[in-house]
Amino acid sequence: MLLRSGILTASDGDAVALENAAGASGVVLVCEHASAVLPAAAGDLGLSAEALSSHIAWDPGALAVARRLSAALDGVLVHQRFSRLIYDCNRPPESPAAMPEKSEIYDIPGNRDLAPAERYARTAALYIPFHDRVSAEVSRIAGEGREPVVVTIHTFTPVYFGKPREVEIGILHDTDSRLADAMLEAAALGPYRVERNSPYGPEDGVTHTLRLHALPLGLANVMIEVRNDLVRDDAGVEAVSAYLADLISGALERVA
């Protein structure tokens, strides 16, 4: 069944989740691609089980890393509860990538030739509640006299269009590179291959959440990409998360 009307039902639950709401730091961790789940009404969007469990549907390991960082940094965590295939919350509604007709080698029949009403319904059901929640947390922290910091967490596939990626962790930024610069300087002698704006950069449209919630307010911010083969088990998640927590904490001290 392909989705053409009705996005979320009561059985689906909310579009967005909030964890560690009482986090005492100003860090707002955001995980836009946390889940591979599709709303019940969406069926399978015409995709195979293999595609629906692959990196095109979500960022494997990203939520696990975000949760570890939330605990280590005592920051709130906002994450999307549904697959980016139904709506990619790191893209604005006008972007074709928000509801992609194709992702890497996979055609997505359920996203083909969407009517404007369908695009609006998905935006209203998924994108707006997600970013309203991020905005609310940023505003709440600022209202409590703390300085919000926006950190988005993603993972990426080791092989893309048949080409291996050597970078292990990407530290991404848009026009404000303060936090990224401090993290990259500290990462120079670390155990991972860490690169700036890799494997994606702002020219690829991946800094939407930073542009929406951090740049207009002058807030320190960064987007982190982790190669997903590094976080396929608990040991990998723990190692990467501990490393990133140290990088972020040290960088925040320098940019404060």
Order of alpha helices (4+ residues) and beta strands (2+ residues): beta-beta-alpha-alpha-beta-beta-beta-alpha-alpha-beta-beta-beta-beta-alpha-beta-alpha-beta-alpha
